[in-house]
């Protein structure tokens, strides 16, 4: 068995909450990878061979068991949020962070009728070309570089658990319409229309994602929960506007033997019960540090894998000892099995490399320093 297969087996055992030889460390942090290697952000998002080698170099320094990304382009964000993205070296300074620009009502209310007339695929292609910097065209170099990046990661024995994102209709329009217009004018005032539009988008996405899984030989995907958590919407609104998409995407993943990773930004404490009907051992709860990982373990039980959740602010402003203590305490309480350690969402771009190394070292040392937990 090669290193790649060994690491993948460890990750899948962790998903099933089975005993493993060491707790896996599975980071995500594209901008951090650039800064850790002294690469200007403009170059990191345009020279994908450079970015790939930088990512591998840092992941090998950390002895990572896997990753959540091989290479990255901010232009992906514009397609996911129906928005423009301010780019380093174009709209921003060469080493500035990219930024999603939620221009007020980049998408007009009248566009919903156009979606009904044209279909989601045709409307989306036209809208992104005209209102989102023609992002599909801008993404061609990224998609062309992706296969080679995966080959390099395979050679180095580093599996990627997330091959692409499954986007809910809610997230598309929350970005395109802007938060205020989407929430007040659309969801509250036009529920029937929104449900009709969401069904159109979901039907198309299920077909498109099925084909994408086949074309890319995907092993795992993020099912995104960015603005669909209880910090923004009520549990009833989740049931009305989001749950159908989450369930459909989960079912597609299970059918296609792909790992569903619920990537849940912000605090989901009030809606952890929404995940109790999924089969334990088949999915991952990817939490940032705002959701209580201990409550998640209590609510979902010992047979659901949790990925996370070292706070971003600790990685930037804390010390290695603080990071190690956080990881150790977390594994004491919710592990050691059925846990993949990572940052809460992405490693921040200004994280201290010594803190990130401490996160990896504490993860890998846990079972050796706590043999009674084996």
N, C-alpha and C positions, 0 to 999 in steps of 0.2 A: 504494500500500500504506500503510495507517494504522500508527500506532505499535504498536497491539496486535499486528497481523499481523507487523510487523517483529520485534518481540520474540519472538513465538511461533516464527517461522522460525529465529531465532538459537538458541533453546532446542532445537528439534528437530534442527538441524544438530549441536549439541553432543551430543545423545543418540546421534547416528550417528557422532560423533567426526570430523566434517568441519570444515574450516577455517571460522572465523567472523571477523567484523571486530573483535570484542572478546570477551574471556572474560566469560560471563554471571555476574552476582551475583544469587542467588536465596535470600533469607533467609527464616527462620521465627522468630517470637518474639513470641507474643501478649502475654504479660505485659510484655515489654520495651516493646512499642508503647505500652502504657498509661503506664508510668513515664516514657518519653521525652517523652510529651505532657502529663505532669502530671495524668493522670486517675486518680482513685481507683478501685481495682480493682473495688469493688462496682458502680460505674457502668459500667465498661468491659464487664462481663459481663452487664449488663441493658439498657443503652441501646445497641442494635446500630447505630443510625445514627451515634451518637457514636464508637463503636469503629471503624466502617468508615472514617469521615473521618480519624480519628487514624492508622489503618494506612496509608491512602493518603498522608497528609501526610508520614509518616516515610519511606515507600518512595520518594516523589518526592525528598525530601532526599538519599536515598542513590542516586538514579538507578538503582533496581533494575530488572533485566531481567525479573523475575518474582517470584512469591511462592509460599509453600507453604500459605497460609491467607488467606482474606478476612475472616472473622469467626470467633469461637470462643465456645463455652460449655463450662464445666467439667462440666456435666451429661452431656456426651458421654462423659466418662471413666467415669462410673458404669455406663453401659450396656456399655462395653467391658471392664470389669473385674468386673462383677456385684458392685459395691461401692457404698457411699455416698461422696459427695464433700462434704467440709467446705467451705462457701461463704463468701466475704467478705460481711460484712453480715448473715449469718444465724448461722453457727456460729463465725465468726472476726471479727476487727476489719475495719472497712470497707476498709482498704487492705492487708490481709494476702493472701498467696498462697493460692489454693485448694489442697486436699490430698485425695488419694484416701485413704480410710480402710479399710484391709484388716482389718475386724473379723474376729477369729478365727472361721473357719467360718461366715461369713454364709450360705453355702450348706452344707447338710448332705449327708452321703454318701447318705442315702436319696433325695435329689433326683434322683440319676441314674436311679433306677427310675421316678420321675415323668416324667422327660424321655422315657423309652421309652414310657410309657403315653400321655402327652399330646401328644408331638411337641415339637420344640425351639421353634417359634414360640409356641405357646400357653403352654408352661411359662415361657419367657423373659418374655413379657408379664406374666404373673401374678407372677413373682418380682420383676421390676423395680418393679412397682406396690407390692408388699408389703414388699420388703426394701431397695429402692434409692431411697427417697424419691419414688417415682412419676416417675422421670426422663423417661419419654416425654411425660408431661403437661408437665413443666417445660421440655422442649425445644421446645414448640410455638412460642413467640415467636422462638426462634433459627431454626427452619426457615422461619417466615413471613418473616423478614428476609433470608434468604439470597439469594433471587433479585435483590432490589434491590442488595445488596452486589456481586453479580457484575456487574450492569449498571454500577455506579459504577466498578468496576475496569476494565471494558471501555472505558468512556469515557476513563479516564486512561491506557489503553494498557498495563496491567499484567496479564499472564496469571497464572493460578494453575495450578501443575503438579500439585497434589494436591486433588482434589475430595471425597474421603472415604477412610476406612480400610477395608481388608479385614482382618478379625480372624481369627486362627487359633483353633480350638477350645482349644488349649493355653492361650492367653492368657486367655480367658474364665474358665476354671476355676481357673487359677493365682491369679487375683484373688478369685473368689468363695469358693473353698475355703480360701484363705490358703496361703502358700508351703509351710509345714511339712506341713499335712494333704494338700495336693495331691501333693507330691513323695513323701512317705513312705507315706501310707495308700492313695493312689490309683495313681500311676504304677508304683510298685515292687510293690505288692501285688495290684493288680487290672488288669493290662495288657489282658486280653481285653475286660473291661467298658469300659475307657477307649477302646479302639480302636472298639468298637461305638458308644459315645456320640459320639466324634469324627466318625465317618462320618455319623451322623444330623445333626449340626450342619453339617458340610461340605456335605452334599447340600442342606440348606435354604439355606445362605449363598450357594451358587453361583447358585441361582434368584433369591434376593433381590438379590444384587449385580448380576446381569444386568439385572434390572428397574430397579435404581437407576441404572445407567449410562444406560439408555434415558431414564428420567424426568428426569435431571439434565443430560443431554448431557455427561457427564464426559469430560475430556481426560486425566486422570491420577489415579492412586490410590497411596496408601501400602499396601504389604504389610508388616505390622508384625512385626518381630523384636525384641521387648523382652526377654523372659525365655527365649527359645529359643536363645540364643547359648551358646558353650562356656564362658563364665564360670559357667554354672549347670548345663547338661546336656552329656552326652558326645555325640560325633558319632554313635554308634550310637543313642542316644535321639532325636537329631534325625531320623535316618532312619526310626525307628519312629513317632514321634508328630507330626512337623512337616512333613517333606518333602512328603508327599502334598498337604497344603494349599497350600504354597508353589507347587508345580507346577501344581495345579489353578487357583489364582488367576492365575498367570502366563499359563496357556493361555487363560483367559477374557479377560484383558486383550488379548492378541494377537488373539484372534478378534473382539473388539469394537472394535479399533483404539484402545485406551486405553493410556497409558504406565504400565507397572508400575515402581514405585519401591520397592525393598527398603529399608525404613527400619530400619537395624540399630543399635540401641543396644548399648553395651558392647563388649567386645573379641571380634571374630569371626575373629581371625587363624588359629585352628585349624580353621575351617570355611569358609574362602574357596573351597575346592575344591567345595563344594556348589552353587556358582553357575556352574561351568564348562560345564554342559550347556545353559544358556540361550543363545539366539542373540545374538551380539554386535551392538551397535547398536540393540537393541530395548528395553533396560531401563536402569535407573539403580541404582547402588549408593550409597545415602545413608548415610554413615559419620559417627559421632561421632569424637572425637579419640582414643578408646581403641583402635580398629582401626587398624592400620598401613596408611595409604593407599598407601604405596609398595609394600608387599607385595601389596596388592590389585591394583595395576597390573601387577606382575610375574606374579601368578597368573592374572589374567583377560585380560591382554593389552592392546594399545593401542586396541582398538575397543569397549571397554566404558566407559560414562560413569560418572564418580565425582562425587558431590555431597558437599561438606563442605569442611574439617573443622576450622575454627579453634576451638581449645579454649575452652570457656566460661570457664574461670578466667582465661585471657589477656584475654578481652573485659572482664572485671570488674576484674582486678587489674593488668593489663599497661599498656603505653603504646602510643600510636599507632605509634611506630617499631617496636616489637616485633611488633605485629600486621602491619604492612606487610612486615616481614622474613619472617614466617611464611608469608604468602600468596605472596610472591615465591619463596621456597625451595620451597614445595609445587608451584607451577606449573613451576619449573625441573625438578623431578623427575618429575612425573606428567602434565604438560600440554605445551603450553598448550591443545590441543584435547581435547575429551572430558572437560572438567572444568567443573562449576558450583561456584563458591565460595559457601559459607554457613558458619554456625557449626556446631560439632559438635552436632547435634540443634538445640534451640531456643536462640536468643540468651537468656542469663539475664536475669531481670527487672532486676538491678542492674548490667548492663553499662554501661560509660561510652559515651555517645553519640559521643564523639570517637573511641573505638576501633572502634565499628561503622562510622563513616564511613571510617576508615582502611582497614578490611577492604574496603569497596566501592571506594574510590579505588585501592588497590593492584591489585585485580582488573581494573578497567577500564584502568589505565595499563600493564598488563604488556606487551601486544603493541606498544605505542608505545615503551616503554623497552627492549624486546628484539626489535627488528625482524628480527634474524637467525632468530628462532623462527617467523616467519610462513611 
